[in-house]
Amino acid sequence: MQHVRGLDGARGFAVLIVMFFHLEIPGFSLGWAGVPLFFCLSGFLITGILLEQKKRPFKEYLGSFLYNRLLRIFPLFYAYLLINYLYLKATGHSSDGYMWFVLYLQNIYIGLTGTTPGFVIQTWSLAAEEQFYWIWPLAIFFLKEKTMVKVFIALIIFSAWVRSFIYHASGDNPYMFNATVLSCTDALILGALFAKIKDHKHAASAAVGLLVTGIAVSAYAIVTTGLDAFWLPSGWVGKCGYLATSLAMVFTALIFFVYKWDKEAKGDLLNRILRSRFLVYTGKISYGLYMWHLACFYAITLVFKKLGMGNHNLMYYAIAMLAAYAVSTLSFYLFEIHFLKLKKKSKARADERKELVF
């Protein structure tokens, strides 16, 4: 699947609103929506790759996907997990439940207990996403082309229903009704759906319909609930289960149009913003930002407390963000990039094999 610079910017925007949310900026309650945006992007991009690779023999298809996925996700995740564990031991804090994180089941643990050992609560979404990708490559490979779109739509509807059901069964536990893999599937598969139909002649019309529907449902939530509808534990996100889905619909439609406009070399305002150097660079190091930002924010909070300063002011926000960017930049260029190079070598070898065959 072709590289789209604007989608790098969209990834950068997603991680920024998550970070602003965790800075606890007063009145900023929509930051949780960065995660569904990540899911939509992931579903669109990764399913696009899987569909392109589907013609390969099953062993090569699955092996290549798993190898590349593990190289991108696991090294930083387990390095961060080790550093967090050493911090817990050095400071005498409890590491109860850590094995759930080691086994990549932390979304279940957080949902059941509502607690996390250290600065790892953000990793629930990584677990939900990876659990999805344990199964999704198999589904893409074995699903028939004629039934694929119908199955996607059915799974999207089922996921929204599951989120609503878990909300009622769990007693309004946001980490339970949002963190299970089934309750995150709608955003992932909405992205996957448009990866499948992106080149169809009616894809743009479908995206417009999706965008209008998503905006209409979100607007209805605001009218009936107020802006608090977008606060994570509110009734609209959970009880109905559909607000998160409606936002994912909006995100997916916009992702499609960014892809389409990039392909057609159109320079609309949204594309120009998302292709800006700042957002593209933020997207480039977004995984590191997502992993490191909570620890960085906590460290800066401690410094401000020792200096007798509060942590809800512009100076704190600016320094905390700069610290997160600095650490994530070092993480990318000193650590993550070595594993990304292994991915590129793997792709080069695969291309060489193709040339030998054809």
Residue pairs with C-beta under 8 A, 6 or more apart in sequence:
1 45
1 48
1 49
1 52
1 195
2 263
4 258
4 259
4 262
4 263
5 262
5 274
5 275
5 280
6 258
6 259
6 261
6 262
6 270
6 271
6 274
6 275
7 41
7 44
7 45
7 255
7 258
7 259
7 262
7 274
7 283
8 274
8 279
8 280
8 283
8 284
9 273
9 274
9 275
9 276
9 279
9 280
9 282
9 283
10 37
10 41
10 254
10 255
10 258
10 274
10 279
10 283
11 38
11 41
11 282
11 283
11 286
12 278
12 279
12 280
12 281
12 282
12 283
12 284
12 286
13 34
13 37
13 274
13 279
13 282
13 283
14 34
14 35
14 37
14 38
14 41
14 286
15 34
15 38
15 282
15 283
15 286
15 289
15 290
16 34
16 282
17 30
17 31
17 33
17 34
17 37
18 31
18 32
18 34
18 35
18 122
18 290
18 293
19 31
19 289
19 293
19 321
19 324
20 28
20 31
21 28
21 29
21 30
21 31
21 32
21 34
22 31
22 122
22 293
22 294
22 297
23 297
23 317
23 320
23 321
24 312
25 312
25 317
26 312
29 227
29 228
29 230
29 231
29 232
30 230
32 178
32 232
33 230
33 244
33 247
35 125
36 184
36 187
36 244
36 247
36 248
36 251
37 251
38 125
38 129
39 125
39 129
39 184
39 187
39 188
39 191
39 248
40 187
40 188
40 190
40 191
40 248
40 251
40 252
40 255
41 191
41 251
41 255
42 129
42 188
42 191
43 187
43 188
43 189
43 190
43 191
43 192
43 193
43 195
44 191
44 192
44 194
44 195
44 252
44 255
44 256
44 259
45 191
45 195
46 133
46 136
47 136
47 140
47 191
47 192
47 195
47 196
48 195
48 198
49 65
50 61
50 65
50 136
50 137
50 140
50 141
51 140
51 195
51 196
53 61
53 64
53 65
54 61
54 140
54 141
56 64
58 141
60 350
61 137
61 141
62 137
62 138
62 141
64 346
64 350
65 137
66 137
67 346
68 343
68 346
68 347
69 130
69 133
71 339
71 340
71 342
71 343
71 346
72 287
72 339
72 340
72 343
73 126
73 130
73 287
75 335
75 336
75 339
76 287
76 288
76 291
76 331
76 335
76 336
77 123
77 126
77 291
79 335
80 120
80 291
80 292
81 101
81 102
81 120
83 295
84 117
84 118
84 119
84 120
84 295
85 95
85 98
85 117
85 118
87 93
87 118
88 94
88 95
88 117
88 118
89 95
93 117
93 118
94 117
95 117
95 118
96 117
97 109
97 113
97 115
97 116
97 117
98 117
100 106
100 108
100 109
101 109
101 117
101 120
101 123
104 126
104 127
104 130
104 131
105 127
106 116
106 120
106 123
106 124
106 127
107 124
107 125
107 127
107 128
107 131
107 175
107 179
107 180
107 181
108 127
108 179
108 180
110 116
110 121
110 124
110 175
110 179
111 124
111 170
111 173
111 175
111 176
111 179
111 180
112 176
114 173
114 175
119 294
119 295
119 298
121 294
122 290
122 291
122 293
122 294
123 291
124 175
124 179
125 179
125 184
127 179
128 179
128 180
128 181
128 184
129 184
129 188
131 181
132 181
132 184
132 185
132 188
136 188
136 192
139 151
140 148
143 151
148 196
149 193
149 196
149 197
152 189
152 192
152 193
152 196
153 193
155 185
155 186
155 189
156 185
156 186
156 189
156 190
156 193
156 245
157 186
158 182
158 185
159 182
159 183
159 184
159 185
159 186
159 189
159 245
160 186
160 241
160 242
160 244
160 245
161 241
162 180
162 182
162 183
162 185
162 241
163 177
163 178
163 182
163 183
163 186
163 238
163 241
163 244
163 245
164 177
164 238
164 239
164 240
164 241
164 242
165 241
166 176
166 177
166 180
166 183
167 177
167 238
167 239
167 241
168 239
170 176
170 177
172 233
172 238
174 232
174 233
174 237
174 238
177 183
177 238
177 241
178 184
178 232
178 237
178 238
178 244
183 241
186 244
186 245
186 248
187 244
187 245
187 248
187 251
187 252
190 210
190 245
190 248
190 249
190 251
190 252
191 252
191 255
193 252
194 203
194 206
194 207
194 252
194 253
194 255
194 256
197 203
197 206
198 256
198 259
198 260
200 206
203 256
203 260
204 256
204 257
204 260
207 252
207 253
207 256
207 257
208 253
210 249
210 250
210 252
210 253
211 249
211 250
211 253
211 254
213 246
213 249
214 246
214 247
214 248
214 249
214 250
214 253
215 246
215 250
216 246
217 242
217 243
217 245
217 246
217 249
218 243
218 246
218 247
218 250
221 229
221 230
221 236
221 240
221 243
221 246
222 229
222 230
224 236
225 234
225 235
225 236
228 234
229 235
229 236
229 237
229 243
230 236
230 237
230 243
231 237
236 242
236 243
237 243
237 244
254 270
257 270
258 270
258 271
258 274
261 267
261 268
261 270
261 271
262 271
273 279
274 280
282 289
284 332
285 325
285 328
285 329
285 331
285 332
287 336
288 327
288 328
288 329
288 331
288 332
288 336
289 324
289 325
289 328
291 328
291 331
292 324
292 327
292 328
292 331
293 324
293 328
295 327
296 320
296 323
296 324
296 327
297 320
297 323
297 324
299 323
300 311
300 316
300 319
300 320
300 323
301 311
301 316
301 320
304 310
304 311
304 316
305 311
309 315
309 316
310 316
311 320
